[in-house]
């Protein structure tokens, strides 16, 4: 084996798997190390009382072109399904239809001028192609400038406050703008939103990626935590796994970049400091299996003083199934008092909210319940984040890194994992050629 081509990838999520595929196409030797007992990362599935479903919800939009290319490459295009989905907005004790011009007109929480300003902002944002100018602008100020203070307080404030808390006013306009655009362009027509999913879930794609990697000679090591990356003379020379030192020439980390300084103690201090400046919001995501649907909506935003979650996602209104499946995420910094509560306490809190959203709801609708937690769910992307992100190619020769922070300004999705993974693999190739 030529050590020059020996690549170690940390993390077997979609980004790590895609990076492995790209390097294997170039004839590289690839080993993937994953601490979990399965591939997939946040896209991985679990046995939810007999239902194989993802730990965290995912959906596909009409503009997810890198994902479409990968589905074609793996002969999985036939698994892509599109659903005419609906969106709701629970505001001050009442559930409104949302997401269409007619719904906006019928909404009685805003006057006609605010509604027009909101509609104009959505139309403008859908047309933006270069996000760098907005990278320097504060998101909440940008929204208030376009839609007005009243509309911001009604439509946006609770979403920012319940996802970012003390960081709510420290986000870039690019970050929120790309999310408006991605969802806004995923439509069948002006009056109908359309979202996608894979028949069989993300597991179908993950399994196909795994099979491709193994068929090309790649190796995937599960339950295998890398303890340290060995650096000698400014170059990667080995990794340490379970006390064993294994030679390699390149390490590509797709785990949260906050782990990199711990894995590579020889990383230059100024570069390690740049990594440490990147902050994230954790999530505790409740998932419920319900006897009946809570609503007709796939996505429901919430602005109600008695409900302390930004929204609920009824996945079974995207991927039709029975019983119904609902996700309810609690985003919060670990400093928040609620983070120390048990999973059962958070689940009970969500169940307590459901009767407010649908008065017909009864706790005996709940057939199964679970809560997953993840420390690095949402990167905090302040103005100027393009320049804040450290480069993928680190000062240590043979050491590369990327995580969900590098999706910026785009939204978190498997599509962006694929896109970033290709860029990451290209960085590795450039160093080899250099």
C-alpha positions as CSV (number, residue, x, y, z in Angstrom):
1,X,0.0,0.0,0.0
2,X,1.3,3.5,-0.9
3,X,1.2,5.4,2.4
4,X,0.9,8.6,0.4
5,X,-2.6,7.6,-0.6
6,X,-3.7,6.2,2.8
7,X,-6.6,8.4,4.0
8,X,-8.4,8.2,7.3
9,X,-11.8,9.7,7.6
10,X,-13.3,10.5,11.0
11,X,-17.1,10.1,11.0
12,X,-19.5,7.9,9.0
13,X,-22.2,10.4,8.5
14,X,-23.3,11.4,4.9
15,X,-20.3,13.8,4.7
16,X,-17.7,11.2,5.7
17,X,-19.3,8.6,3.4
18,X,-19.4,10.9,0.4
19,X,-15.8,12.1,1.0
20,X,-14.8,8.4,1.1
21,X,-16.6,7.8,-2.2
22,X,-14.8,10.7,-3.9
23,X,-11.4,9.6,-2.7
24,X,-11.9,6.0,-3.7
25,X,-12.8,7.1,-7.2
26,X,-9.3,8.6,-7.3
27,X,-7.7,5.3,-6.3
28,X,-7.0,6.3,-2.7
29,X,-6.9,3.8,0.2
30,X,-9.7,4.9,2.7
31,X,-10.5,3.9,6.2
32,X,-13.6,5.4,8.0
33,X,-13.7,5.4,11.8
34,X,-17.0,6.0,13.5
35,X,-17.6,6.0,17.3
36,X,-21.3,5.0,16.9
37,X,-22.5,1.5,16.3
38,X,-24.0,2.5,12.9
39,X,-23.3,4.8,10.0
40,X,-25.4,7.9,9.3
41,X,-24.6,10.4,12.1
42,X,-27.7,12.6,12.5
43,X,-29.2,10.8,9.5
44,X,-29.0,7.4,11.2
45,X,-32.2,5.5,12.0
46,X,-33.2,3.8,15.2
47,X,-35.8,1.2,16.2
48,X,-38.7,3.3,17.4
49,X,-40.8,0.6,19.0
50,X,-40.8,-1.5,15.8
51,X,-40.6,1.4,13.4
52,X,-37.3,2.0,11.7
53,X,-37.1,5.8,11.5
54,X,-34.4,8.6,11.6
55,X,-33.3,10.0,14.9
56,X,-33.8,13.5,13.5
57,X,-36.2,14.6,10.8
58,X,-35.0,15.2,7.2
59,X,-36.7,16.4,4.1
60,X,-35.7,17.1,0.5
61,X,-36.3,20.3,-1.5
62,X,-36.6,20.9,-5.2
63,X,-33.2,22.7,-5.3
64,X,-31.2,19.8,-3.7
65,X,-29.2,19.1,-6.9
66,X,-26.1,17.5,-5.4
67,X,-28.4,14.9,-3.8
68,X,-30.2,14.3,-7.0
69,X,-26.9,13.7,-8.8
70,X,-25.8,11.2,-6.1
71,X,-29.2,9.4,-6.3
72,X,-28.7,9.0,-10.0
73,X,-25.1,7.7,-9.6
74,X,-26.3,5.1,-7.1
75,X,-29.4,4.2,-9.2
76,X,-31.7,5.4,-6.4
77,X,-33.7,8.1,-8.3
78,X,-36.7,5.8,-8.3
79,X,-36.8,6.0,-4.4
80,X,-37.4,9.8,-4.5
81,X,-41.0,10.7,-3.6
82,X,-42.6,14.2,-3.7
83,X,-45.6,15.1,-1.5
84,X,-47.9,18.1,-1.6
85,X,-47.3,19.3,1.9
86,X,-49.0,21.9,4.1
87,X,-47.6,24.4,6.6
88,X,-49.3,25.7,9.7
89,X,-48.7,28.6,12.0
90,X,-49.9,28.4,15.7
91,X,-50.2,32.0,16.9
92,X,-51.6,33.1,20.2
93,X,-53.8,30.0,20.8
94,X,-55.0,29.5,17.2
95,X,-53.8,27.3,14.4
96,X,-53.7,29.1,11.0
97,X,-53.0,27.8,7.5
98,X,-49.7,29.1,6.3
99,X,-47.3,29.1,3.3
100,X,-49.6,30.4,0.5
101,X,-50.6,33.9,-0.6
102,X,-54.2,33.1,0.3
103,X,-53.2,32.0,3.8
104,X,-51.2,35.2,4.3
105,X,-54.2,37.3,3.2
106,X,-56.5,35.5,5.6
107,X,-54.2,35.8,8.6
108,X,-55.7,38.3,11.1
109,X,-52.5,38.8,13.1
110,X,-51.1,41.4,10.7
111,X,-52.4,44.4,8.8
112,X,-52.4,44.6,5.0
113,X,-49.2,46.7,4.8
114,X,-47.2,44.2,7.0
115,X,-48.5,41.4,4.8
116,X,-47.4,43.1,1.6
117,X,-43.9,43.8,3.1
118,X,-43.6,40.2,4.2
119,X,-44.6,38.9,0.7
120,X,-42.2,41.3,-1.0
121,X,-39.4,40.1,1.3
122,X,-40.0,36.5,0.4
123,X,-40.1,37.2,-3.3
124,X,-36.8,39.2,-3.1
125,X,-35.0,36.6,-1.0
126,X,-35.9,33.8,-3.5
127,X,-34.1,35.8,-6.2
128,X,-30.8,36.3,-4.3
129,X,-27.8,34.5,-5.9
130,X,-24.9,36.0,-4.1
131,X,-25.1,35.7,-0.3
132,X,-21.8,37.4,0.6
133,X,-23.2,40.9,0.9
134,X,-25.8,39.7,3.4
135,X,-23.1,37.8,5.3
136,X,-22.0,41.1,6.9
137,X,-25.6,42.1,7.9
138,X,-27.4,41.2,11.1
139,X,-30.4,38.8,10.5
140,X,-32.9,40.3,12.9
141,X,-32.1,43.9,11.8
142,X,-32.5,42.8,8.1
143,X,-35.8,41.2,8.8
144,X,-37.2,44.1,10.7
145,X,-36.1,46.5,8.0
146,X,-38.0,44.5,5.4
147,X,-41.1,43.4,7.2
148,X,-41.4,45.9,10.0
149,X,-41.2,45.5,13.8
150,X,-44.7,44.3,14.1
151,X,-44.4,41.5,11.5
152,X,-41.0,40.5,12.9
153,X,-42.5,40.1,16.4
154,X,-45.4,38.1,15.1
155,X,-43.6,35.9,12.5
156,X,-40.0,35.7,13.5
157,X,-39.1,36.7,17.1
158,X,-40.2,33.4,18.8
159,X,-38.4,31.3,16.2
160,X,-35.1,33.1,16.9
161,X,-35.6,33.3,20.7
162,X,-36.5,29.7,21.1
163,X,-33.7,28.4,18.9
164,X,-30.8,30.7,19.9
165,X,-31.8,32.4,23.2
166,X,-29.0,34.9,24.0
167,X,-27.5,34.5,20.5
168,X,-30.8,35.4,18.8
169,X,-29.5,38.8,17.7
170,X,-26.1,37.6,16.7
171,X,-26.9,35.8,13.4
172,X,-26.1,36.7,9.8
173,X,-28.8,37.6,7.3
174,X,-27.3,35.1,4.9
175,X,-28.1,32.3,7.4
176,X,-31.8,33.0,7.5
177,X,-32.0,34.1,3.9
178,X,-30.9,30.8,2.4
179,X,-33.5,29.0,4.5
180,X,-36.3,31.2,3.2
181,X,-35.1,30.6,-0.3
182,X,-34.7,26.9,-0.1
183,X,-38.2,26.3,1.2
184,X,-39.7,29.0,-0.9
185,X,-38.5,27.4,-4.1
186,X,-39.7,23.9,-3.2
187,X,-43.1,24.3,-4.7
188,X,-45.3,22.7,-7.3
189,X,-46.8,26.1,-8.0
190,X,-47.5,29.4,-6.2
191,X,-50.3,27.8,-4.1
192,X,-48.7,24.4,-3.4
193,X,-45.6,23.6,-1.4
194,X,-43.9,20.3,-2.3
195,X,-41.3,18.5,-0.2
196,X,-39.5,15.2,-0.8
197,X,-38.3,12.1,1.0
198,X,-36.7,8.8,0.1
199,X,-38.8,5.7,0.1
200,X,-37.3,3.7,2.9
201,X,-35.8,6.8,4.5
202,X,-32.3,8.1,4.5
203,X,-31.1,4.5,5.4
204,X,-31.6,3.6,1.7
205,X,-29.1,6.1,0.6
206,X,-26.7,5.4,3.5
207,X,-26.7,1.7,2.8
208,X,-26.0,2.3,-0.9
209,X,-23.1,4.6,0.0
210,X,-21.7,2.0,2.3
211,X,-22.0,-0.8,-0.3
212,X,-20.2,1.5,-2.8
213,X,-17.4,2.1,-0.4
214,X,-16.9,-1.5,0.5
215,X,-17.1,-2.6,-3.1
216,X,-14.3,-0.1,-3.9
217,X,-12.1,-1.5,-1.2
218,X,-12.8,1.1,1.5
219,X,-13.1,0.0,5.1
220,X,-15.6,1.2,7.7
221,X,-14.7,0.7,11.4
222,X,-17.7,1.1,13.7
223,X,-17.5,1.6,17.5
224,X,-14.0,2.8,16.8
225,X,-13.0,6.1,18.5
226,X,-9.8,7.8,17.4
227,X,-7.9,8.9,20.5
228,X,-5.3,11.0,18.9
229,X,-3.8,12.1,15.6
230,X,0.0,11.8,15.6
231,X,1.9,14.7,14.0
232,X,5.6,14.6,13.4
233,X,7.5,17.4,11.7
234,X,4.3,19.2,10.9
235,X,2.8,16.2,9.1
236,X,0.2,13.6,9.9
237,X,1.9,10.2,10.4
238,X,-0.6,8.1,12.3
239,X,-3.7,7.8,14.4
240,X,-4.1,6.1,17.8
241,X,-7.2,3.9,18.2
242,X,-7.7,1.9,21.4
243,X,-4.1,2.3,22.3
244,X,-2.9,1.0,18.9
245,X,-0.9,3.3,16.6
246,X,-1.9,3.0,12.9
247,X,0.1,4.6,10.2
248,X,-1.6,7.0,7.7
249,X,-0.7,10.0,5.6
250,X,-3.9,12.0,5.8
251,X,-6.8,12.5,8.3
252,X,-10.0,14.0,7.2
253,X,-12.3,14.9,10.1
254,X,-16.1,15.2,9.4
255,X,-17.0,15.1,13.1
256,X,-17.8,18.5,14.8
257,X,-14.6,20.6,14.4
258,X,-14.6,21.3,18.1
259,X,-13.1,17.8,18.5
260,X,-10.1,18.5,16.3
261,X,-8.0,20.4,18.8
262,X,-8.5,17.6,21.3
263,X,-7.5,15.0,18.7
264,X,-4.5,16.9,17.4
265,X,-2.7,18.5,20.4
266,X,0.1,19.6,18.0
267,X,-2.3,21.9,16.1
268,X,-1.0,25.5,16.0
269,X,-2.5,27.4,19.0
270,X,-3.8,30.2,16.8
271,X,-5.6,27.8,14.5
272,X,-7.1,25.9,17.4
273,X,-8.3,29.2,18.8
274,X,-10.2,29.9,15.5
275,X,-11.9,26.5,15.9
276,X,-12.9,27.2,19.5
277,X,-14.6,30.5,18.4
278,X,-17.2,28.5,16.4
279,X,-20.2,27.9,18.7
280,X,-23.1,25.6,18.5
281,X,-26.6,25.2,19.9
282,X,-27.5,21.6,21.1
283,X,-30.9,20.0,20.6
284,X,-33.1,17.7,22.5
285,X,-35.4,16.3,19.9
286,X,-38.6,14.6,21.1
287,X,-40.2,12.1,18.8
288,X,-43.7,10.7,19.4
289,X,-45.7,8.0,17.7
290,X,-49.4,9.1,17.8
291,X,-52.6,7.1,17.3
292,X,-54.0,10.0,15.2
293,X,-52.5,13.0,13.3
294,X,-52.2,16.1,15.3
295,X,-52.9,18.3,12.2
296,X,-52.7,18.3,8.4
297,X,-49.4,20.0,8.4
298,X,-45.9,18.8,7.8
299,X,-44.3,21.8,9.4
300,X,-45.9,24.1,12.0
301,X,-44.2,27.2,13.4
302,X,-45.3,28.3,16.8
303,X,-45.6,31.7,18.4
304,X,-47.5,31.3,21.6
305,X,-46.5,32.6,25.0
306,X,-47.6,29.3,26.6
307,X,-45.5,27.0,24.3
308,X,-41.7,27.0,24.6
309,X,-40.7,25.2,21.4
310,X,-40.3,26.9,18.0
311,X,-42.4,24.3,16.1
312,X,-43.4,20.7,15.5
313,X,-42.8,18.6,12.5
314,X,-45.3,15.9,11.6
315,X,-43.2,13.6,9.4
316,X,-46.1,11.3,8.7
317,X,-47.7,14.2,6.7
318,X,-44.7,14.1,4.4
319,X,-44.0,10.4,4.3
320,X,-47.5,9.0,4.7
321,X,-47.6,6.4,7.5
322,X,-49.7,5.2,10.3
323,X,-49.4,5.7,13.2
324,X,-48.5,9.3,12.9
325,X,-44.9,10.4,13.8
326,X,-44.2,13.9,15.2
327,X,-40.9,15.5,16.1
328,X,-40.6,18.4,18.5
329,X,-37.1,20.0,18.9
330,X,-35.9,21.9,22.0
331,X,-32.9,23.9,20.8
332,X,-31.1,25.5,23.8
333,X,-27.6,26.2,25.0
334,X,-26.3,23.9,27.7
335,X,-26.3,26.8,30.1
336,X,-30.2,26.8,29.9
337,X,-31.8,25.3,33.0
338,X,-34.0,23.2,30.9
339,X,-31.1,21.3,29.4
340,X,-30.5,19.6,32.8
341,X,-34.0,18.1,32.8
342,X,-34.5,14.4,32.0
343,X,-35.7,13.2,28.6
344,X,-39.0,12.1,30.2
345,X,-39.6,15.6,31.5
346,X,-39.0,17.2,28.1
347,X,-41.3,14.6,26.5
348,X,-44.0,15.3,29.0
349,X,-43.7,19.0,28.3
350,X,-44.3,18.4,24.6
351,X,-47.2,16.2,25.3
352,X,-48.7,18.9,27.5
353,X,-48.5,21.4,24.5
354,X,-50.3,19.1,22.0
355,X,-53.7,19.6,23.5
356,X,-53.3,23.4,23.0
357,X,-52.6,22.9,19.3
358,X,-55.4,20.4,18.8
359,X,-58.1,20.4,21.5
360,X,-59.1,16.8,20.5
361,X,-55.7,15.5,21.5
362,X,-55.6,13.1,24.4
363,X,-52.5,11.7,26.1
364,X,-53.7,8.2,25.2
365,X,-52.9,9.1,21.6
366,X,-49.2,8.6,22.4
367,X,-48.2,5.1,21.5
368,X,-44.4,5.5,21.8
369,X,-42.0,8.2,23.0
370,X,-38.3,9.0,22.8
371,X,-35.9,11.9,22.9
372,X,-32.5,12.2,21.2
373,X,-29.8,14.7,22.1
374,X,-27.0,16.2,20.1
375,X,-24.5,18.8,21.3
376,X,-23.7,20.3,17.9
377,X,-27.1,20.6,16.2
378,X,-27.0,24.2,15.0
379,X,-23.9,26.4,14.3
380,X,-24.2,30.0,15.5
381,X,-23.4,32.0,12.4
382,X,-22.8,35.6,13.2
383,X,-22.3,38.4,10.7
384,X,-19.0,37.9,8.9
385,X,-19.1,34.1,9.4
386,X,-17.6,33.5,5.9
387,X,-14.3,35.0,7.2
388,X,-14.6,33.4,10.7
389,X,-14.7,29.8,9.4
390,X,-11.2,28.2,9.4
391,X,-10.0,26.7,6.1
392,X,-10.7,23.0,5.5
393,X,-7.0,22.5,4.9
394,X,-5.3,23.0,8.2
395,X,-1.7,24.1,8.9
396,X,-0.8,20.5,9.6
397,X,0.2,18.8,6.4
398,X,-2.3,16.0,5.8
399,X,-5.0,17.2,8.2
400,X,-8.4,18.4,6.9
401,X,-11.7,19.1,8.5
402,X,-15.3,20.1,7.9
403,X,-18.6,19.8,9.6
404,X,-22.1,21.3,9.4
405,X,-20.6,24.7,10.0
406,X,-19.3,24.6,6.4
407,X,-22.8,24.3,5.0
408,X,-23.0,28.0,5.6
409,X,-24.9,29.9,4.4
410,X,-27.0,27.0,3.4
411,X,-29.4,25.0,5.6
412,X,-28.5,21.7,7.3
413,X,-29.4,18.8,5.0
414,X,-28.0,15.7,3.5
415,X,-27.7,17.7,0.2
416,X,-25.2,20.1,1.8
417,X,-23.3,17.1,3.3
418,X,-22.8,15.8,-0.2
419,X,-21.8,19.3,-1.5
420,X,-19.3,20.0,1.3
421,X,-17.9,16.5,1.1
422,X,-16.9,17.0,-2.5
423,X,-15.2,20.2,-1.7
424,X,-13.4,18.5,1.2
425,X,-12.2,15.7,-1.0
426,X,-11.0,18.2,-3.6
427,X,-8.9,19.9,-1.0
428,X,-7.2,16.5,-0.2
429,X,-6.6,16.0,-3.9
430,X,-5.0,19.5,-4.3
431,X,-2.6,18.8,-1.5
432,X,-1.6,15.5,-3.0
433,X,-1.0,17.1,-6.4
434,X,1.0,20.0,-4.7
